Amino acid sequence: MQTVSAIPVNSGVVESAAGVQREFFIGPKRIYPNVYLAPMSGVTDICFRQLVSRLARGRTGLLVSEFVSVEGLTRDNPKSMKQMAFAEEERPFSVQIFGGEPGRMGWGAKIVEETGADFVEINCGCPAPKVVGKGGGSGLLKDLPNLAAIVRSVKAAVSIPVTVKVRIGWSDELITLFETQKIIEGEGASAMVIHGRTRAQGYKGLANWDLIGEAKARATIPVVGNGDVLRVEHVVDRLKKYGVDGVAVGRGAMHNPWIFAQIADVYEGKEPSQPTREDYLQLFEEYHHLLRGEMDIELRALGKLKQMAARAMKGLPSSGLARLSLLRSQSVSEFFDHLRAYFEQIPSMERDMEMLEDLNGKEDTEVVFGNAYKN
Ligand SMILES: Cc1cc2nc3c(=O)[nH]c(=O)nc-3n(C[C@H](O)[C@H](O)[C@H](O)COP(=O)(O)O)c2cc1C
């Protein structure tokens, strides 16, 4: 089989990365490379995390759980307990929790620490009404005294480092980034992750990296920037231009699950490795293997494979029809038949990156995912 580049990378990226910051510390723990997988509910479960970690041969910097409800955690809810589980190979590992009550957030954080996670993260970004309605997620950006009380309570409950993930504000009229930053730093958090959108934006428009850069310039703790990063060049650009300590990659990791491997290669002075047809087939085979270890229902594993196909194959030559037949597959074996047939017949692996510009994707050809986290 031919091995042609599927995700074009401008040559010169190794040179352009010379001198950029490549690591940072959360408390005593080193995060290298300083590019890591952002939490995504319905996506970044133990299988997805292990998959990207294996593709990068462990060079993922940090892996974070999906957001976990402290209501569930403190009531022994099996779903919440399962969401917290991680494999040793995932370390350093962080569990992200959400809720609106300081006491329960502290209690939930304690449970996280007892499971052996390296860090606990407070979610101040989720836009979903059922989370915001109870004062959690991005609701905290409108109630700064409660945000302060939550960070304080979580800090007091645990000895592992605490991080906080925020949006830049509630809306354009209510940009709270610098106030939240003061509180987060004042209450002793060890790092802050900034998704450069407001709650009102949801996932639309572009992340405001200028504000992220300004927060970094004022910061007394490490700042991780987040939003619209899909390619190695984007990572290098954000690190250079905005001076952030790290970059968290969300949807881009579904479109380009090799991004962590690629940046690690660049940091090691190598041209980033490019996915071939074999790599794509192995991606799905490995994912299926991981999924079958976690879930005994084949249809659930099939759903996850489809979710991956909808994003990871976008922009490959004539992949529209192929994705449709993959998404319509009734069984895993039918899915793999379509997949192999597609990779055998396409003439090249040239990927059209313009098709990936809108990381949200289109509802009609995408598998629905992460609904718990949306507006
Ligand atoms: C399906 C989905 C689920 C998400 N779930 C979470 C979550 O559980 N916790 C969180 O802090 N952010 C969550 N996010 C937000 C991402 O972590 C990230 O901040 C956002 O997608 C912007 O980064 P990106 O442009 O790299 O995707 C979610 C995003 C998506 C698309």
The ligand as a Gaussian input file, in Angstrom:
#p B3LYP/6-31G(d) Opt

LIG

0 1
 C      -18.758000      17.074000      22.760000
 C      -18.056000      17.989000      23.691000
 C      -18.035000      17.692000      25.040000
 C      -17.358000      18.527000      25.932000
 N      -17.294000      18.177000      27.261000
 C      -16.560000      18.937000      28.122000
 C      -16.372000      18.545000      29.471000
 O      -16.859000      17.498000      29.928000
 N      -15.633000      19.361000      30.278000
 C      -15.062000      20.533000      29.808000
 O      -14.404000      21.250000      30.556000
 N      -15.202000      20.905000      28.528000
 C      -15.915000      20.133000      27.671000
 N      -16.005000      20.494000      26.362000
 C      -15.272000      21.683000      25.893000
 C      -13.878000      21.301000      25.408000
 O      -13.076000      20.811000      26.453000
 C      -13.190000      22.530000      24.814000
 O      -13.089000      23.505000      25.805000
 C      -13.937000      23.121000      23.615000
 O      -14.383000      22.116000      22.745000
 C      -13.046000      24.100000      22.846000
 O      -11.874000      23.474000      22.421000
 P      -11.695000      22.928000      20.906000
 O      -11.942000      24.118000      19.999000
 O      -10.288000      22.425000      20.879000
 O      -12.727000      21.872000      20.710000
 C      -16.704000      19.688000      25.468000
 C      -16.721000      19.972000      24.106000
 C      -17.384000      19.152000      23.214000
 C      -17.355000      19.480000      21.757000

